[in-house]
Amino acid sequence: MTMNKDECIELANSKYNGKAKDVIVKQIDNFFDIEESKFILSKNKYNVGDYVRLTSDNYLHGIGKNETSIKFVSENGILSKEATGDFGNHAFRFVVGLWRVKEDILLSDYIRNYSGIIAKYNDVNEQVPYGKLDEFVDKMRNVDHFLWKAESSMEVRFMPSLARDINQIGFILNLGSSYGKKLLKNDINGKKYDKKISDNFLREDLRGNFFDNKDNAFLERASYVVFGINKCFIEGIIVGRKYESDGDKISDLKELFPNSYICNLDGMVICE
């Protein structure tokens, strides 16, 4: 299935109006302008055995259990479900969810952080890395609190992680170019983005103060970009343990994404 610009615009026009529709149509224009430009990322600097280091130009995206979508991504990029005509009961509409990297960090540390839990106490949301729960419990001895509770991070639900083997594929994007930054201007969770427009991309029951709700701990590092992200921005692919040990799957991935390195949950490149 190859996406067609006119069909995407027609779909947006049928579902939206006003400023939200203008935003989607403009973003579709941006997306297909990038496709026509034939933009490619600079050759990555990694060799097999190297450890990946993320920067603030990097964003991550997970496909959850939907491994059948890998071929679609290799042909079309990372697109919102609605862009493909799937108008299910999704919390977010016509956007793709990404996790932004705030500062330079080894991928191994980033994965260890999100593979843990989000602990909540006294209106505080604290990210507890994988393997560090006992240290957190010890720390709470000296914190005046009535209770604390925890939930898995949003990344664990969609990305490969140390916490579970259900998800096996995640993408590392590099959006540091002028083209990438142009798409990021329509991140509806951006600090300066007009929240009156953002609400149009939420399911109706979530509209209002969703982006201001401090209980949504994941929002601090989440980006929701209108329409989609081109395949040319896929710098690397993270695989879970099952894929890592399957040479055929690694070969298939490399065939689909010839310009991307493949790395494991230790943050180490296993195929360049």
PyMOL commands that set and color helices and strands:
alter all, ss='L'
color gray80, all
select helices_A, chain A and resi 5-15+18-37+67-76+81-84+107-114+133-142+154-158+178-184+195-201+204-206+210-212+217-220+231-233+241-244+247-256
alter helices_A, ss='H'
color red, helices_A
select strands_A, chain A and resi 53-54+58-62+78-79+95-100+105-106+117-121+124-128+149-152+169-174+222-226+228-229+234-239+261-263+269-271
alter strands_A, ss='S'
color yellow, strands_A
deselect
rebuild
show_as cartoon
